[in-house]
Amino acid sequence: MSEPVVLGDLELAALVSSRICHDVINPVSAISNGLEMLGEEPEDDMREAAMELIQKSANQASAKLQFARIAFGAAGSAGAEIDTRDAEKVAHAFVNTSEKHDLIWEGPALILPKNKVKLLLNLVALGVVALPRGGTVRAVISEDGPELAYTVTATGKAARLNDQVKALLAGEAAEEVDAYSIQPYYAARVAKAADMTLSLETGEDEVVFKAD
């Protein structure tokens, strides 16, 4: 039986960087296309459409980068804690970049250790991944202190995760990890660093992530 994959720090950093670039390249390219349209189109209606494209794409790029700053980055490394209200704000903006998904966030406003907040945001992102046809991601924060727990439920038509993602979340996958599959691998690493245990349940049109 193959040993579970373990990435070195440099390889992990490279794949996370590639994932972030992958997420923002489309809106950045759309901004570039919109600017080209502004420079070439004399018609007012086309220029207005170009400005709408630029504004929408800029908002998407900003939302994805702000989300990544907390979910993957140091996010103010001088402190070891993050306000969940800040996490909620970036999570809503991130999920709303897709017109197919909605986010419901429930729980008290807490100041939590950085890795615990990073884990929650990564589970929200995986909730989006589990809904290729769109749907609702519901993130619930329960209790505080030693009893802190998360439940992230992805509900929508054809909700699913492939076997590699499931194995990576469980820390069992032996397959090569790439920029697409780095999210569940990273979530599992962050869960370990946060001293929290991950579990996954799947049902008809529903995927439930739990951490406690």
Secondary structure, DSSP 8 states (H G I E B T S, - for coil): --------HHHHHHHHHHHHHHHHHHHHHHHHHHHHHHHH---HHHHHHHHHHHHHHHHHHHHHHHHHHHHTS-SSTT-SEEEHHHHHHHHHHHHTTSTTEEEEEES---EEEHHHHHHHHHHHHHHHHT-TT-EEEEEEEE--GGG-EEEEEEESTT----HHHHHHHTT---S---TTTHHHHHHHHHHHHTT--EEEEEETTEEEEEE-
